[in-house]
Amino acid sequence: MTGQINTLQSIMKSYDPGSYLTGAAVMAEDLFDTADQDFLRTNSLSILAILLIVAILFRSVSMPVILVACIELAIYINEGVPYWMGTQIPFIANTFIGCIQLGATVDYSILLGTRFQEELRRDGDRKEAMVRAATTSDHSIITGGLVLFSACLSVALISHIDLVASLCVMLARGTLISVVICLFFVPPILLVCEPLIARTSKNWKPAPVPAAVLPVPSEKEEFS
C-alpha cells in the first residue's frame, strides 16, 4: 500500500505540486506514521524520566539502566505475545503499554534493589544479602502484581469496548510478566552486577570500619 500511495503522489506532484491525495488508505497510512512517531517519542521520554528518577534515588549510573532494562524486557515480551498468538491489537497499544507498564511495574524492581542495598549495608555478603532481600520483597511484589492484574483483567472481562478490553488484557498480561522478571531475573542480575554497581554508585554501601589498633606492650609489661 505504501508503494502505491507514493507512486500516486509522485504522479500527482508532477502535474500539480499543490495537489493532495486523500482517501481511506491515505488517511490510514498517515495515522500509522503518526502513531509510530508518537510511540517513539513517548517511549523515549518515559524511559528517560524513569532513568532520571532511579538515578537520583540510588545515586547511581548503572543501577537505573539495569532496573529499567529488566522492565523493558518484560514490555517487549508482552508486546510480542500477540504476534506469536496471531491476535490483533489496536495500533495505539504499543504507545499505551510501553508507558503504563513501565511506570506501573518499575517499582517492583526498585523495591528489590533498595532492599538489596539495605541488606548489603547491614552484612556485606552479596549472596546472603540477595537471599534476604528477595525473601522479604517477594511478598510485596506478588501482592502488588496480583492487585494490578485483577483490576485490569476484571475491566477486560466486563468491557464491551474492544479497544478498552484489548488494552486491559495486555496490561494484565504485562503485569504478570513483569512480576516474573522481577522475581527470577532481577535478583541474579543484581547479584552478578553488584561490583559494577558499587563502582558506579555513590555511597552504595559504607566502607568497612578499620580494625582497632591495639597498643604494643612494652618489654616490662611483656615479662611482668
Secondary structure, DSSP 8 states (H G I E B T S, - for coil): -HHHHHHHHHHHHHH-TT----SHHHHHHHHHHHHHHHHHHHHHHHHHHHHHHHHHHHTBSHHHHHHHHHHHHHHHHHHHHHHHHT----TTHHHHHHHHHHHHHHHHHHHHHHHHHHHHHHT--HHHHHHHHHHHHHHHHHHHHHHHHHHHHHHHHH---HHHHHHHHHHHHHHHHHHHHHHHTHHHHHHHHHHHHHHTBSSSS-------------HHHHH-
